[in-house]
Amino acid sequence: MIRAENLTKYYDNLCAVDHINLDIKKGEIVGFLGPNGAGKTTTMRMLTGFLEPTSGSIHVKEYDIEQNSLEIKRLLGYLPESAPLYHEMLVYDYLNYVADVGKLERDKKSARISQVADLCGIKEVMHKPVGELSKGYKQRVGLAHAMMNDPEILILDEPTSGLDPNQIVEIRDIIKEIGKEKTILLSTHILSEAEATCDRVIIINQGKIVADADMESLKQSVRGEYIINIALKNASFEEAERELKPADWITGIKQMDEDKAMLRIRVTCRASRDMREELYGMIKNRDWILLEFHQEERSLEKIFMELTKEN
Amino acid sequence: MRQAVYIFKREFSSYFVSPIAYIVISIFLLVTGWFFFSTFFVNNQASMRNFFNLLPYIFSFVVPAITMRLFSEELNIGTYEILLTMPVTFFDIIIGKFVAAVSFIGAMMAPTLSYPFFISMLGDMDWGPVLGGYVGAMLLGSAFAAIGLFASSMTRNQIIAFITGVALCFALTILDQLLFFLPGVIVGFFQYISADYHFRNISKGVIDSRDFLYFLSFSFAGLYGTKLVMQGKR
């Protein structure tokens, strides 16, 4: 559906996007992840034709962005970051304008407007000026704009940023609802969001793609690996290392901080079953005093942090 | 092209939802009315000549005030991104906004049509210069609107867009008043690019294709410059 090859964008001498390749298939909900300034927005802006790539090509369906930008714009619905809108217009007038520009037929227009308004839950604010709406409603109006002309592809740039938790859930539900029949590319820096809505994630860092996998296999890769944080008294790191190292399911031991009163270590385990009992048994064999014992899953957050760490 | 009509409609109506339109129109009418009629009875002539002589000066301040928001506001709020990702071309956007500004100038000029009507009651009016004056005013307004649009496309700050627009329009207006500084050889050239010179020709009632060409080419240059700026932003 969307195919980008060797996409590169320079802002003067700053390289924002560095030779990335994308291939998004019909019906996918793709999460575009990365820390701030990774190049998410720049990439999306190039896909929508707002920015011209320094080099590389973009094809949407059979259209090339340089030759058929108008056809591509018709296929795309775009929600820019923080949903900019004309403040002085009424919500209804705004959607009407969007429908007109999108060449919606006159007799279908009002039905479509009310359908979209219904889906986005903005029925009750239709006759208010956009400028008077709360952030959450503005975001929904932006979403309604993106969907107005029934585009096959939706590109949403941080659709839930700046919303309260309830609104985030609501917007996510809307996205999932639309995602049943559309191809969606959404950017976010919140992992749980990608986890909740996307079939596939692309992680980008410093303009390069560092991971591109579907959600299931990404989760699979972290399954069976977890971390146990332990705090001990009367123990030294060397002792602990000597004691725990021989176990084959422990893949790493790391000292967390240099505290004289107690030793904090971080034990990475790889096993298909719960190894806490065993670990506790090993600690009990020594005359250490156990102060803390806490297991954390190696979550997507961790993968994300590892992949996007500055190196 | 139909898209340009929708952009025009949105722009034109958005002028009138805020008080800015009414303020600009009031100030324009107040200033022109005062300057024109304060000397009108002294001259004791039933002519609109002084009114039209004033217009290039007043337009060079008022027209950039009308056009300053057209792009700057969109760049500032970020709606520029929406505008460009809708299925419209640069041409649709520029023409839509330009025609909206020119129509607004028309709306601003409309109340002054009562002047010739009342003046003709006082004495014999020569209608040729009046007609020429209004045609010329719209041409002058178009050229200034295109220049103002160009200034607006370059910055997200409306004040800067306004000042740039005023500087360009005012320079074009007063150019032929400054010619005595220049050697005789190039006077003709600078006179030709002065807006005031061409406007005076038309407002005398002299219809010359060169004057039309002048205003149309400045309009075109302004709009084309706007397109280049928009392309440069991509």
HADDOCK unambig.tbl for C-alpha pairs under 7 A between the chains (distance, minus, plus):
assign (segid A and resid 48 and name CA) (segid B and resid 85 and name CA) 6.23 0.50 0.50
assign (segid A and resid 49 and name CA) (segid B and resid 85 and name CA) 6.70 0.50 0.50
assign (segid A and resid 50 and name CA) (segid B and resid 81 and name CA) 6.70 0.50 0.50
assign (segid A and resid 50 and name CA) (segid B and resid 84 and name CA) 6.11 0.50 0.50
assign (segid A and resid 50 and name CA) (segid B and resid 85 and name CA) 6.03 0.50 0.50
assign (segid A and resid 50 and name CA) (segid B and resid 234 and name CA) 6.29 0.50 0.50
assign (segid A and resid 51 and name CA) (segid B and resid 234 and name CA) 4.30 0.50 0.50
assign (segid A and resid 52 and name CA) (segid B and resid 234 and name CA) 5.15 0.50 0.50
assign (segid A and resid 70 and name CA) (segid B and resid 87 and name CA) 5.42 0.50 0.50
assign (segid A and resid 70 and name CA) (segid B and resid 88 and name CA) 6.77 0.50 0.50
assign (segid A and resid 73 and name CA) (segid B and resid 85 and name CA) 6.10 0.50 0.50
assign (segid A and resid 73 and name CA) (segid B and resid 86 and name CA) 6.09 0.50 0.50
assign (segid A and resid 73 and name CA) (segid B and resid 87 and name CA) 5.09 0.50 0.50
assign (segid A and resid 74 and name CA) (segid B and resid 87 and name CA) 5.49 0.50 0.50
assign (segid A and resid 84 and name CA) (segid B and resid 77 and name CA) 6.23 0.50 0.50
assign (segid A and resid 84 and name CA) (segid B and resid 78 and name CA) 5.29 0.50 0.50
assign (segid A and resid 84 and name CA) (segid B and resid 79 and name CA) 5.15 0.50 0.50
assign (segid A and resid 85 and name CA) (segid B and resid 79 and name CA) 5.64 0.50 0.50
assign (segid A and resid 86 and name CA) (segid B and resid 79 and name CA) 6.72 0.50 0.50
assign (segid A and resid 100 and name CA) (segid B and resid 6 and name CA) 6.92 0.50 0.50
assign (segid A and resid 101 and name CA) (segid B and resid 3 and name CA) 5.51 0.50 0.50
assign (segid A and resid 101 and name CA) (segid B and resid 6 and name CA) 6.42 0.50 0.50
assign (segid A and resid 102 and name CA) (segid B and resid 87 and name CA) 6.36 0.50 0.50
